[in-house]
Amino acid sequence: MRGPGDQPAAPGWLLDELTTAGRENLDPAHVARYDEKEDADAAAEVELLVRLGLDRRSRVVDLGSGTGQLTLAVAPRCGRVVAVDVSRVMLERLRTKVAASGLQNIDIVEAGS
Ligand SMILES: C[S@@+](CC[C@H](N)C(=O)[O-])C[C@H]1O[C@@H](n2cnc3c(N)ncnc32)[C@H](O)[C@@H]1O
């Protein structure tokens, strides 16, 4: 029996994004090395977005942002970025990078998408 304030149980058909996110993306040791090992070529992605019309009025939602390679590359070229990731560990790394960057137009959301 549920008490006041308890969340209702998730329906069985609803995807559990945390368990399907990839175990490595929840592993602090993996995340600490992520940017050394993986180059998402964010600069090329930003240039593509600019060619498609991205400008300072644009809002970008980076779903599955990870450590924020795209988030940090696109933020200086747009109005606002919302970085969404289900991995708290990834987002902790992103928060550190955002703080070091001085960028003020990035929102970070811990959620499945
Ligand atoms: C391979 S990493 C890529 C990160 C980043 N986009 C990049 O290119 O560097 C995939 C990311 O997606 C996140 N992720 C996986 N499934 C997700 C979901 N359903 N909702 C939100 N984030 C998710 C993982 O936690 C991980 O940070």
The ligand as a Gaussian input file, in Angstrom:
#p B3LYP/6-31G(d) Opt

LIG

0 1
 C       28.230000       7.126000     -25.791000
 S       27.720000       8.416000     -24.701000
 C       27.745000       9.806000     -25.849000
 C       27.845000      11.120000     -25.142000
 C       27.891000      12.360000     -26.035000
 N       26.659000      12.517000     -26.803000
 C       29.088000      12.343000     -26.938000
 O       28.903000      12.275000     -28.148000
 O       30.216000      12.397000     -26.421000
 C       25.965000       8.112000     -24.560000
 C       25.333000       8.928000     -23.440000
 O       23.919000       8.776000     -23.506000
 C       23.406000       8.610000     -22.195000
 N       22.123000       7.911000     -22.301000
 C       21.903000       6.638000     -22.720000
 N       20.582000       6.375000     -22.752000
 C       19.942000       7.518000     -22.339000
 C       18.573000       7.877000     -22.156000
 N       17.573000       7.033000     -22.434000
 N       18.283000       9.129000     -21.717000
 C       19.289000      10.020000     -21.455000
 N       20.618000       9.725000     -21.611000
 C       20.937000       8.500000     -22.047000
 C       24.489000       7.854000     -21.457000
 O       24.409000       8.025000     -20.048000
 C       25.754000       8.487000     -22.066000
 O       26.193000       9.593000     -21.314000

